[in-house]
Amino acid sequence: MNPQEQPPLILTWGILSTGRIAEKFALDLLNPRPCSPIDHTLTGVASSTSLSTACTFLEKIRAPKHVIPYGSYPSLLSTSCEAVYIATPHSHHYQNAMMALEAGKHVLIEKPITVNAEQCRALFNTATKKRLFVMGGLWTRFQPIGCAFHEVLGEVGTVRRIERQFLTGDRLITLDLAGGGLLDLGIYSLNWVLQALGPRRDYAPHAVASGMTKDRSTGVDETTTILLRFAAEKDDHEVQAMVASSLRCATDADGTTPCVCVQGDKGEIQVFGWPWRPSRIRILAREQRFGTIGMVRKEILNRVPDQVYGLVYEADELARCVRSGRVESETMSWNESLATLKIMDQVRKENELWFGEEAETVVYPVAQCSIEYFQGY
């Protein structure tokens, strides 16, 4: 039977958290897609604080009656749902994901997958032993424009330089919850860089330099700039990348500046719009020498249906991998996830940014977690 003849895949979901991104994910799961080969069924949503919070959440999204509210995470994880979406604060991703794996669930974790590389490695080891799927949710990678970006990389020749910015002003600023620009915003920057490099055995840069400005009142990183050098895999020319994240500045002040530029020896790819939700890609044919002007070869729009927020595409990836018996996505590989966190670990070490023992520990379970959730989780 070829893939087009396979019966529709029905996957049941639970959601840990009742915050804003959990709401968007739930609405995407509930949105009917009659032409899709995958049928996502939301069966339950859990709050860490109270049953009433979960009930209020379901009322807000107008969930059907079969979706059950839960007043604790363990109560939802004891049900028969097959997959769990974790949308809790960064500081709790590792503990919550391990809890879900121990309960026998496939796991999709809102970015960043964990706070550090050691936690990420432990998570992957557990998933491997239990034969369960786990993936960090970087939704831009699975949206139509993210797939198009991957397909057009070869049109600009060998990639030589990547510039990526993510500058915005409304994000978590609590140190104990692993807030700040780097983990919440900078991860998008690094995602585009590693995707532009293309599939490779080793994503580790051979040189990293960084600068960080911290918020004086909270201690979180306010603005971070990272310079990276990657060894070439096809010739003697290395790839350089510059990424930036900030809680203070706008990415596209005049509405015409690309948020991502990938320069190759035959042209340039420019990505426009918000870095976390790009609107279009422009491919320029251009010789990389002084005085030349690039000619627009093509433009590609991000065609996401109006009724879809865009998180459902990463849910689709989990479903496809589960159907084929895989524990890891080829599109968002474990190798790449680990490389991203290793870079951020190094940047944090260089700039003395530490989120506290309870957020950083690889020990599971933590005997008693004193970190408070934001209201609504």
C-alpha positions as CSV (number, residue, x, y, z in Angstrom):
1,M,0.0,0.0,0.0
2,N,1.5,3.4,-1.0
3,P,1.2,6.4,1.4
4,Q,-1.8,7.8,-0.6
5,E,-3.7,4.6,0.0
6,Q,-3.1,4.4,3.7
7,P,-6.1,4.9,6.0
8,P,-6.3,8.2,7.9
9,L,-4.0,8.2,11.0
10,I,-5.9,9.1,14.1
11,L,-3.7,10.3,17.0
12,T,-5.0,11.3,20.4
13,W,-3.5,14.2,22.3
14,G,-3.2,15.7,25.8
15,I,-1.8,19.1,26.5
16,L,0.2,20.1,29.6
17,S,-0.4,23.8,30.3
18,T,-3.3,26.3,29.8
19,G,-1.2,29.2,28.6
20,R,-1.3,31.2,25.4
21,I,0.7,28.8,23.2
22,A,-1.3,25.9,24.6
23,E,-4.4,27.6,23.4
24,K,-3.1,28.1,19.9
25,F,-2.0,24.4,19.7
26,A,-5.4,23.2,21.0
27,L,-7.3,25.3,18.4
28,D,-5.1,23.9,15.6
29,L,-5.9,20.4,16.8
30,L,-9.6,21.1,17.0
31,N,-9.7,22.8,13.6
32,P,-11.3,20.4,11.0
33,R,-9.1,19.5,8.1
34,P,-11.2,17.2,5.9
35,C,-8.5,16.7,3.2
36,S,-5.7,15.8,5.6
37,P,-4.5,12.2,6.0
38,I,-4.0,12.8,9.7
39,D,-6.8,13.3,12.2
40,H,-5.7,14.8,15.5
41,T,-8.0,14.3,18.4
42,L,-7.6,16.4,21.6
43,T,-8.8,14.3,24.6
44,G,-7.6,16.3,27.6
45,V,-5.9,19.5,28.9
46,A,-4.2,19.7,32.3
47,S,-3.4,22.7,34.6
48,S,-0.7,22.4,37.2
49,T,-2.6,24.6,39.6
50,S,-6.3,23.7,39.6
51,L,-9.1,21.9,37.9
52,S,-11.0,25.1,37.5
53,T,-8.2,26.6,35.5
54,A,-8.4,23.7,33.0
55,C,-12.2,24.1,32.9
56,T,-11.9,27.8,32.1
57,F,-9.4,27.0,29.4
58,L,-11.7,24.5,27.7
59,E,-14.6,27.0,27.9
60,K,-12.4,29.7,26.3
61,I,-11.5,27.5,23.3
62,R,-15.0,26.1,23.0
63,A,-13.7,22.6,23.2
64,P,-16.2,19.7,22.5
65,K,-17.5,17.7,25.5
66,H,-15.2,14.8,24.9
67,V,-12.2,16.9,25.9
68,I,-11.6,16.4,29.6
69,P,-10.1,19.0,32.0
70,Y,-7.5,17.8,34.6
71,G,-6.3,19.5,37.7
72,S,-2.8,18.0,37.6
73,Y,-0.3,16.7,35.1
74,P,-0.1,13.2,36.4
75,S,-3.9,12.8,36.2
76,L,-3.8,13.5,32.4
77,L,-0.7,11.3,31.9
78,S,-2.5,8.4,33.5
79,T,-5.1,8.4,30.6
80,S,-4.9,6.6,27.3
81,C,-3.8,9.6,25.2
82,E,-1.0,8.7,22.8
83,A,0.9,12.0,22.6
84,V,1.5,15.0,24.8
85,Y,2.2,18.6,23.9
86,I,4.3,20.4,26.6
87,A,3.8,24.1,26.7
88,T,5.0,24.9,30.2
89,P,7.7,27.4,31.1
90,H,11.2,26.6,29.8
91,S,12.4,25.7,33.3
92,H,9.9,22.8,33.5
93,H,10.3,21.3,30.1
94,Y,12.8,18.6,31.1
95,Q,10.9,17.4,34.2
96,N,7.5,17.5,32.4
97,A,8.9,15.7,29.3
98,M,10.5,13.0,31.5
99,M,7.2,12.5,33.3
100,A,5.4,12.1,30.0
101,L,8.0,9.6,28.7
102,E,7.8,7.6,31.9
103,A,4.0,7.5,31.4
104,G,4.5,6.0,27.9
105,K,3.6,9.0,25.8
106,H,5.1,10.4,22.7
107,V,6.2,13.9,23.4
108,L,6.2,17.2,21.5
109,I,7.9,20.0,23.5
110,E,7.5,23.7,22.8
111,K,10.9,25.3,22.2
112,P,13.4,25.2,23.7
113,I,13.2,21.4,24.1
114,T,15.2,21.7,27.4
115,V,17.3,24.3,29.2
116,N,20.6,22.8,28.4
117,A,22.3,20.1,26.3
118,E,22.8,17.6,29.2
119,Q,19.0,17.5,29.9
120,C,18.4,17.1,26.2
121,R,20.7,14.2,25.9
122,A,19.1,12.5,28.9
123,L,15.7,13.0,27.3
124,F,16.8,11.4,24.1
125,N,18.4,8.4,25.9
126,T,15.1,7.8,27.8
127,A,13.1,8.1,24.5
128,T,15.4,5.6,22.8
129,K,15.1,3.0,25.6
130,K,11.3,3.3,25.7
131,R,10.9,3.5,21.9
132,L,8.9,6.7,22.2
133,F,9.0,9.7,19.9
134,V,10.3,13.1,21.2
135,M,10.9,16.3,19.4
136,G,11.4,20.0,20.2
137,G,8.7,22.1,18.5
138,L,10.2,24.7,16.2
139,W,7.1,25.4,14.2
140,T,8.8,27.5,11.5
141,R,10.7,24.3,10.4
142,F,7.4,22.6,9.5
143,Q,5.4,25.4,8.0
144,P,5.1,25.5,4.2
145,I,7.6,28.4,4.0
146,G,10.1,26.4,6.2
147,C,9.9,23.5,3.8
148,A,10.3,25.8,0.8
149,F,13.4,27.4,2.4
150,H,15.0,23.9,2.6
151,E,14.2,23.2,-1.1
152,V,15.6,26.4,-2.5
153,L,19.0,26.3,-0.6
154,G,20.7,24.7,-3.5
155,E,19.8,27.6,-5.8
156,V,22.3,30.0,-4.3
157,G,25.3,27.6,-4.5
158,T,27.6,26.8,-1.6
159,V,26.5,28.8,1.5
160,R,29.2,31.1,2.7
161,R,27.5,33.5,5.2
162,I,24.3,33.6,7.2
163,E,22.8,36.5,9.0
164,R,19.9,36.1,11.3
165,Q,18.1,38.5,13.7
166,F,15.3,38.1,16.2
167,L,14.5,41.3,17.9
168,T,11.3,41.9,19.7
169,G,9.9,43.2,23.0
170,D,7.3,41.1,24.7
171,R,8.8,37.9,26.3
172,L,9.4,36.2,29.6
173,I,11.7,38.0,31.9
174,T,11.8,35.7,34.9
175,L,15.3,34.2,35.5
176,D,14.0,31.1,37.5
177,L,11.8,30.2,34.5
178,A,14.8,30.3,32.1
179,G,13.4,33.4,30.5
180,G,15.2,36.0,28.5
181,G,16.1,36.5,24.8
182,L,18.5,33.7,24.2
183,L,16.3,30.6,24.9
184,D,13.0,32.2,23.9
185,L,14.1,34.1,20.8
186,G,17.7,33.2,20.0
187,I,16.8,29.6,19.4
188,Y,14.9,30.7,16.3
189,S,18.1,32.4,15.1
190,L,20.1,29.3,15.6
191,N,17.4,27.2,14.0
192,W,17.6,29.1,10.7
193,V,21.4,29.0,10.8
194,L,21.6,25.2,11.2
195,Q,18.8,24.7,8.6
196,A,20.8,26.8,6.1
197,L,23.9,24.6,6.7
198,G,21.9,21.7,5.3
199,P,22.2,18.1,6.5
200,R,25.7,17.4,8.0
201,R,27.3,14.9,10.3
202,D,28.5,17.6,12.8
203,Y,26.7,20.8,13.4
204,A,29.2,22.0,16.1
205,P,30.9,25.3,15.2
206,H,34.7,25.4,15.5
207,A,34.6,28.9,16.8
208,V,32.0,30.8,18.9
209,A,32.2,34.4,20.1
210,S,29.4,36.2,21.9
211,G,28.3,39.3,23.7
212,M,25.4,39.7,26.1
213,T,23.7,42.5,27.9
214,K,21.6,41.5,30.9
215,D,18.5,43.3,32.3
216,R,19.6,44.9,35.6
217,S,16.4,44.3,37.4
218,T,15.7,40.6,36.5
219,G,19.1,39.2,35.5
220,V,17.8,37.7,32.2
221,D,19.7,38.2,29.0
222,E,18.3,41.3,27.3
223,T,20.3,41.4,24.1
224,T,22.7,38.7,22.8
225,T,24.9,38.6,19.7
226,I,26.7,35.5,18.6
227,L,29.3,35.0,15.9
228,L,29.8,31.4,14.6
229,R,32.3,29.7,12.3
230,F,31.5,26.3,10.8
231,A,33.9,24.1,9.0
232,A,33.0,23.4,5.4
233,E,32.0,19.9,4.4
234,K,32.4,20.2,0.6
235,D,35.3,22.6,0.0
236,D,37.9,24.6,1.9
237,H,35.7,27.6,2.5
238,E,34.1,27.8,6.0
239,V,30.7,29.2,6.7
240,Q,30.3,32.2,9.0
241,A,27.1,33.2,10.8
242,M,25.9,36.1,12.9
243,V,22.7,35.7,15.0
244,A,21.1,38.2,17.4
245,S,18.2,38.3,19.9
246,S,16.9,41.2,21.9
247,L,14.0,42.1,24.1
248,R,14.4,45.8,23.3
249,C,14.4,46.3,19.5
250,A,12.2,45.6,16.6
251,T,13.3,43.2,13.8
252,D,11.9,45.1,10.9
253,A,11.5,48.7,11.7
254,D,10.7,49.9,8.2
255,G,8.8,46.8,7.0
256,T,11.3,46.1,4.2
257,T,14.3,44.5,6.0
258,P,14.8,40.7,5.7
259,C,15.1,38.9,9.0
260,V,17.3,36.1,7.5
261,C,19.9,36.4,4.8
262,V,21.7,33.3,3.4
263,Q,24.5,34.2,1.0
264,G,26.0,31.6,-1.4
265,D,28.4,31.9,-4.2
266,K,25.6,32.1,-6.7
267,G,23.0,34.2,-4.9
268,E,21.1,35.0,-1.8
269,I,18.0,33.9,0.0
270,Q,16.1,36.5,2.0
271,V,13.4,35.7,4.5
272,F,10.9,38.5,5.3
273,G,8.3,39.0,8.1
274,W,8.5,38.0,11.7
275,P,11.3,35.5,12.3
276,W,8.9,33.1,14.1
277,R,6.3,33.5,11.4
278,P,7.9,34.5,8.1
279,S,5.7,35.8,5.3
280,R,7.8,35.3,2.2
281,I,11.1,34.2,0.8
282,R,12.9,36.0,-2.0
283,I,15.7,34.3,-4.0
284,L,18.3,36.6,-5.7
285,A,20.7,35.5,-8.4
286,R,23.9,37.4,-7.7
287,E,27.6,37.1,-8.1
288,Q,29.3,37.7,-4.8
289,R,31.7,40.4,-5.9
290,F,31.8,44.1,-5.3
291,G,29.5,46.3,-7.4
292,T,27.1,43.6,-8.5
293,I,23.3,43.9,-8.0
294,G,21.2,40.8,-7.5
295,M,18.2,40.0,-9.8
296,V,15.1,38.6,-8.2
297,R,14.7,35.0,-9.4
298,K,11.5,34.1,-7.5
299,E,9.4,34.8,-4.5
300,I,7.6,32.3,-2.3
301,L,4.7,33.2,0.0
302,N,3.9,31.4,3.3
303,R,0.5,29.9,2.4
304,V,-1.0,29.0,5.8
305,P,-4.8,28.7,5.7
306,D,-6.6,31.5,7.5
307,Q,-8.2,29.1,10.0
308,V,-4.8,27.5,10.9
309,Y,-2.3,29.1,13.3
310,G,0.5,26.9,12.1
311,L,1.4,24.6,15.1
312,V,-0.5,21.7,13.6
313,Y,2.3,21.1,11.1
314,E,4.7,19.9,13.8
315,A,1.9,17.8,15.2
316,D,1.6,16.2,11.7
317,E,5.3,15.5,11.8
318,L,5.0,13.6,15.1
319,A,2.1,11.6,13.7
320,R,4.0,10.6,10.6
321,C,7.0,9.5,12.6
322,V,4.8,7.5,15.1
323,R,3.1,5.8,12.2
324,S,6.5,4.7,10.7
325,G,7.9,3.6,14.0
326,R,10.5,6.4,14.3
327,V,11.5,8.0,17.6
328,E,13.2,10.9,15.9
329,S,12.3,13.4,13.2
330,E,14.6,13.7,10.2
331,T,13.5,17.3,9.7
332,M,14.2,18.3,13.3
333,S,16.9,15.8,14.2
334,W,18.2,15.1,17.7
335,N,21.7,15.9,16.5
336,E,20.6,19.4,15.5
337,S,18.7,19.9,18.7
338,L,21.7,19.0,20.8
339,A,24.0,21.2,18.7
340,T,21.7,24.2,19.3
341,L,21.7,23.7,23.0
342,K,25.5,23.2,23.1
343,I,26.0,26.5,21.4
344,M,23.6,28.3,23.8
345,D,25.3,26.5,26.8
346,Q,28.6,27.9,25.6
347,V,27.2,31.4,25.1
348,R,25.6,31.3,28.6
349,K,28.9,30.1,30.1
350,E,30.9,32.8,28.5
351,N,28.4,35.4,29.8
352,E,27.8,33.8,33.2
353,L,24.1,33.3,32.7
354,W,22.7,30.6,35.0
355,F,19.1,29.8,35.6
356,G,19.4,28.1,39.0
357,E,19.9,24.4,40.1
358,E,16.2,23.4,39.8
359,A,15.9,24.6,36.2
360,E,19.4,23.3,35.1
361,T,19.5,19.9,36.9
362,V,19.5,16.7,34.9
363,V,18.2,14.8,38.0
364,Y,14.7,13.4,37.6
365,P,12.4,13.7,39.4
366,V,13.3,16.7,41.4
367,A,12.2,16.0,45.0
368,Q,10.5,19.3,45.5
369,C,10.2,22.1,42.9
370,S,9.9,25.5,44.4
371,I,9.8,27.4,41.0
372,E,6.4,28.9,40.7
373,Y,4.5,28.7,37.4
374,F,3.0,31.8,35.8
375,Q,-0.7,32.1,36.4
376,G,-2.6,30.2,33.7
377,Y,-0.2,27.2,33.5
